[in-house]
Structures are given as structure tokens and as C-alpha cells.
């Protein structure tokens, strides 16, 4: 007499390669760097040569912006000959601030002229930078991003791993090249919208902060620091877009593929974590609960918020910067004699 029982199989999680995200991140960062930061840094470029005569070197450093004077204070990058010349003019070294102090009335005429020329040149540079920033059209910049190929490749790998995980259980059609291309094109268009919106906001803030450097004590260095800080923000945004947005879409894609073959449940698996990137306590608790037998559903995701935070429900890979994975659970009847 034959009998049947329900058999449960827990599949291995499908994990994307970090190299796929890194290539997407690199492309976005390169876009920001080439189209925004390199052109405006060029406007602040220093001469490639410096004269050896100390007095001429001081004047040249002031004119180029390497040394700045503001309200009786010299600041910037000093070398031995420039420091010697400033001391010869009567300037006193302030060790705490790393600056030289000397009233403007005590400066030689040629130094005052150099300071005036430097301020004029700095204003011209700021105007040129502001014009370049104003000419950047966020929508056109976003259109220069070409990363469909990278995403399509990552999608192909995930789909391949999906079929590998279910090949002994069920038959399901693979994504065609046309389907992959369509999903990749939609993903890239969505990514372009993110970049357009971010660029618009960041350029407005960058222009505002560049103008504030006019009133800073160390004007030239303040302007450079503003550019460096903005580039740091753009690099972080590139990383976020490459990993978070791509990871989120991949998580949804995997969920859809499993649901289409009737797989509605999974176990939560967390990454090992490091000191630099520890596993969030709540995500670890979800994984520990799965080890004890707790099962989750795609259509009823668990709360991933930490205690005290507003509730938010996510499947693995959907929460902010989540690196967790789902181990799908397949249940089927097994007939025995």
C-alpha cells in the first residue's frame, strides 16, 4: 500500500558577487568625477613651477593661491624659503594654528599687490567654477551613464543560480536575452532618475558652499576642501546606488522567481559580519530564530526594525544596506511504498 508524506527541502541562498556591484559603483563614481569634479578642480590648478628666489617664491605662492592672506593672517602650504621670507618681513609664527601673523599695514607694497591680485584671481576662478556648475544639466549627465551591460550580467548570474538550485525539483523557463535586456533597461532608467535628482541637489549645495569660501580665512584651501567633501559625498552615493538599489531589485527578482514556482517560505540567513560591518542585532535575531525553526513568508515579511524604531517589514536584502540572504523552502508530497 502506498502512502505519501510532505517532504521539506531547504535550498541554498543565492548570493550576488560583490564584483558586480563594484563595477557598477566604479562606473557611477567615474561619471561624477569626470563630469563634475575634474573640470572645476582644473580651474583651481596651481602653476607647475615655483621660482627658487625666496621673495619671488612668496609672491608666486600668494598669486597662485598656495598661500593666502586674510585679516592679518598668512595660511596655506609653507616651505622653508617662504617661512624664512615671512619671518624676514616681521611675521610671527603661530604654532597652534599653523599660520603666520602680520598686519597688512606692515606688508611691502609688492606683497600687498600680490594679495590683491590673488583675491581678484580667486574671485575669477569662483565665477568660472560657478559657471561650469551652472552648465551641468543633471538629466544630460544621467544619460551618460551606460551600465545596462553590467546589470544584465549580474541578472544572468542570479537567474543561472536560481535554476541550479531548483533543477532537481521543478522545471522553469530561463530568462531570455530579450527579457534580461528589458529588465536591465528599466533598471538603468530608474538609476538615471536617482542620479538626476541627486546631481541637481548636490550641485546646488556645492555652488552655495563654494561661494561661502569667499568669507573663509583660508579661502583657497576652503574651496578645495569643499570640492573634496562634495566628491566624498558623491562617492558614498555611488556606493549606495550600486549596492542598495541593485541589491533591492535583485531581492525582488529572486522573490518573484520563487513565488512563480510556488515557493512562498524561506529561512533567514545573516552574514557573519565584521567589526567594521557588524550584523544588525535584529537581523541576527531573525537568523537565529530561523535556526530554531522559525519560517518566514515572502508575502508577509518580518519586522526588521531595531527596538525603539518605527516598524518596517522586509525580506532579506530589502532593508537598508542589508546583506542577508533567504534560504527558500520547498514542500512537496513524496510517495512511499
C-alpha positions in Angstrom: 0.0 0.0 0.0 1.4 3.4 -1.0 1.4 6.4 1.4 2.5 9.9 0.9 4.2 12.4 3.2 5.2 16.1 2.9 8.9 16.5 2.3 10.6 19.8 3.1 13.8 20.9 1.3 15.7 24.0 2.3 17.7 25.4 -0.6 21.0 27.2 -0.5 20.7 31.0 -0.7 21.5 32.8 -4.0 24.2 35.5 -3.4 25.4 38.1 -5.9 29.1 38.7 -6.4 30.4 41.9 -4.8 32.4 42.4 -8.0 29.2 43.0 -9.9 28.3 45.9 -7.6 31.9 47.2 -7.6 31.9 47.6 -11.3 28.6 49.5 -11.2 29.9 51.6 -8.4 33.1 52.4 -10.3 31.0 53.5 -13.4 28.9 55.9 -11.3 31.9 57.3 -9.5 33.7 57.8 -12.7 30.8 59.7 -14.1 30.6 62.1 -11.2 34.4 62.6 -11.3 34.7 63.2 -15.0 31.7 65.4 -15.4 31.7 67.5 -12.2 34.9 67.4 -10.2 37.8 67.3 -12.6 36.6 70.4 -14.6 36.2 72.6 -11.6 39.5 71.4 -10.0 41.2 72.4 -13.2 40.0 76.0 -12.6 41.9 75.9 -9.2 45.1 74.5 -10.8 48.4 75.7 -9.5 51.5 76.6 -11.6 53.8 73.6 -12.2 56.9 75.5 -11.4 58.0 77.6 -8.4 60.9 80.1 -8.6 63.8 79.5 -6.3 64.3 83.0 -5.1 62.6 83.3 -1.7 60.9 86.7 -2.3 59.7 85.7 -5.7 58.5 82.4 -4.4 56.4 84.1 -1.7 54.8 86.4 -4.3 54.2 83.5 -6.6 52.7 81.4 -3.8 50.3 84.2 -2.9 49.3 84.8 -6.5 48.7 81.1 -7.2 46.6 80.7 -4.1 49.0 78.3 -2.3 49.5 80.9 0.4 46.5 83.1 1.5 46.3 86.3 3.5 43.2 87.2 5.4 42.8 89.8 8.2 46.5 89.8 9.2 47.0 86.0 8.9 49.0 84.0 6.3 47.8 80.4 5.9 48.4 77.7 3.4 51.3 75.4 2.5 54.6 76.8 3.7 58.1 75.6 2.9 61.4 76.6 4.4 62.2 79.5 2.0 58.7 81.0 2.2 58.7 80.8 6.0 62.1 82.5 6.1 60.9 85.3 3.9 57.8 85.9 6.0 59.9 86.0 9.2 62.2 88.5 7.4 59.1 90.7 6.8 58.4 90.5 10.6 55.7 87.9 10.6 55.3 85.8 13.8 54.7 82.0 13.7 51.6 80.8 15.5 52.3 77.1 16.2 48.8 76.3 17.5 47.1 77.4 14.2 50.0 76.7 11.8 49.8 80.3 10.5 51.9 83.5 10.3 50.6 86.8 11.7 51.5 90.2 10.3 49.3 93.4 10.0 48.6 94.3 6.4 50.0 97.8 7.0 53.4 96.2 7.6 53.5 94.4 4.3 55.7 95.6 1.5 53.8 97.1 -1.5 54.6 94.3 -3.9 53.2 91.7 -1.3 50.0 93.8 -1.0 49.7 93.9 -4.7 50.2 90.1 -4.9 47.4 89.7 -2.3 45.1 92.0 -4.2 45.8 90.1 -7.4 45.3 86.8 -5.7 41.9 87.9 -4.4 40.9 89.1 -7.8 42.1 85.8 -9.4 40.3 83.8 -6.7 37.0 85.6 -7.5 37.5 85.0 -11.2 38.1 81.3 -10.5 35.0 81.1 -8.4 33.0 82.7 -11.2 34.4 80.2 -13.7 33.6 77.3 -11.4 30.1 78.5 -10.7 29.5 78.9 -14.5 30.8 75.3 -15.1 28.5 74.0 -12.4 25.5 76.0 -13.8 26.2 74.5 -17.2 25.9 70.9 -15.9 22.5 69.6 -16.8 21.6 66.7 -14.4 19.4 65.0 -16.9 22.2 65.0 -19.6 24.7 63.8 -17.1 22.5 60.9 -16.1 22.0 60.0 -19.7 25.8 59.4 -20.0 25.6 56.5 -17.5 25.8 53.3 -19.5 25.6 50.3 -17.2 22.9 48.1 -18.6 25.5 45.5 -19.6 26.8 45.2 -16.1 23.4 44.8 -14.6 22.3 42.3 -17.3 25.4 40.2 -16.5 24.6 40.3 -12.8 21.0 39.3 -13.6 22.1 36.4 -15.7 24.3 35.0 -12.9 21.4 35.2 -10.4 19.0 33.5 -12.8 21.6 30.8 -13.5 22.0 30.2 -9.8 18.2 30.1 -9.3 17.9 27.3 -12.0 20.8 25.4 -10.4 19.1 25.5 -7.0 15.7 24.1 -8.3 16.8 21.9 -11.2 16.2 18.6 -9.3 12.8 19.8 -8.0 11.0 21.6 -10.9 11.3 22.9 -14.4 11.0 26.6 -15.0 11.9 28.6 -18.1 15.1 30.7 -18.1 15.1 34.4 -18.8 15.6 35.1 -22.5 18.2 37.7 -23.6 15.3 40.0 -24.6 13.7 39.7 -21.1 17.1 40.4 -19.4 17.7 43.4 -21.7 14.2 44.8 -20.9 14.7 44.4 -17.1 18.2 45.9 -17.3 16.9 48.9 -19.4 14.2 49.6 -16.9 16.7 49.3 -14.0 19.1 51.7 -15.7 16.3 54.2 -16.4 15.4 54.1 -12.7 19.1 54.6 -11.7 19.3 57.6 -14.0 16.3 59.2 -12.2 18.2 58.7 -8.9 21.3 60.3 -10.4 19.5 63.2 -11.9 17.7 64.1 -8.7 20.9 63.7 -6.6 23.0 65.7 -9.0 20.5 68.5 -9.0 20.6 68.8 -5.2 24.3 68.3 -4.8 25.3 70.9 -7.5 23.1 73.5 -5.8 24.7 72.8 -2.5 28.2 72.8 -4.0 27.6 76.2 -5.6 26.4 77.6 -2.3 29.4 76.2 -0.4 31.9 77.4 -2.9 30.6 81.0 -2.5 30.9 80.6 1.3 34.7 80.1 0.8 35.0 83.8 -0.1 34.5 84.6 3.5 36.7 81.8 4.9 40.0 82.6 6.5 41.8 80.2 4.2 39.9 80.8 1.0 41.7 78.7 -1.5 42.0 75.7 0.8 38.4 76.1 1.9 37.3 75.9 -1.8 39.4 72.8 -2.3 38.1 71.2 0.9 34.5 72.0 -0.3 35.2 70.1 -3.6 36.8 67.2 -1.7 33.9 66.9 0.7 31.4 67.0 -2.1 33.3 64.3 -4.0 33.3 62.2 -0.9 29.5 62.6 -0.7 29.2 61.6 -4.4 31.4 58.5 -3.9 29.2 57.4 -1.0 26.1 58.0 -3.1 27.6 55.9 -5.9 28.2 53.1 -3.5 24.7 53.3 -2.1 23.1 53.3 -5.6 25.3 50.4 -6.8 24.7 48.2 -3.7 21.4 49.2 -2.2 19.3 49.9 -5.2 20.7 47.0 -7.2 20.5 44.6 -4.2 16.9 45.6 -3.6 15.9 44.9 -7.2 17.8 41.6 -7.1 16.0 40.6 -3.9 12.6 41.3 -5.6 13.6 39.4 -8.7 14.6 36.3 -6.7 11.3 36.5 -4.7 9.3 36.7 -7.9 11.1 33.7 -9.4 10.5 31.5 -6.3 6.9 32.6 -6.0 6.2 31.6 -9.6 7.1 28.0 -8.8 5.1 28.0 -5.6 7.9 28.6 -3.1 6.4 31.0 -0.6 8.6 30.4 2.5 12.2 30.8 3.5 14.6 30.8 6.3 16.6 34.0 7.1 20.3 33.7 6.8 22.6 36.5 8.1 26.2 37.2 7.0 29.0 36.6 9.5 29.8 40.2 9.9 33.0 42.0 10.9 33.9 44.8 13.4 33.7 47.3 10.5 30.4 45.9 9.2 28.6 44.1 12.0 25.4 42.3 11.5 22.4 44.3 12.8 21.1 42.8 16.1 17.6 42.5 14.7 18.8 40.7 11.5 20.9 38.4 13.6 17.9 37.6 15.8 15.8 36.8 12.7 18.5 34.4 11.5 18.9 32.8 15.0 15.1 32.3 15.0 15.3 30.5 11.7 17.9 28.2 13.1 15.5 27.3 15.8 12.8 26.6 13.3 11.1 29.9 12.6 9.9 30.2 8.9 9.1 33.4 7.1 6.9 34.2 4.1 7.7 36.4 1.1 4.2 37.9 1.2 4.4 38.5 5.0 7.9 39.8 5.7 9.1 40.2 9.3 9.8 43.4 11.1 13.5 44.3 10.6 13.5 47.5 12.8 15.5 47.6 15.9 13.8 48.2 19.3 12.5 51.7 19.6 12.4 52.3 15.8 9.3 52.5 13.7 8.3 49.1 12.3 9.4 48.3 8.8 8.8 44.9 7.2 11.4 43.5 4.7 12.6 40.2 3.2 16.3 39.6 3.1 18.2 42.1 1.0 15.4 44.7 1.1 16.4 46.6 4.3 18.9 49.5 4.1 22.3 48.0 3.2 21.1 44.5 4.1 23.5 41.7 3.2 21.3 38.9 4.5 20.0 36.1 2.2 16.9 33.9 2.0 17.1 30.1 2.1 13.9 29.2 0.2 11.8 26.2 1.5 10.2 23.8 -0.9 7.5 21.5 0.3 6.2 18.6 -1.9 4.5 15.2 -1.5 6.7 12.2 -1.5 5.1 8.8 -2.2 6.5 5.7 -0.4 5.5 2.1 -0.6 
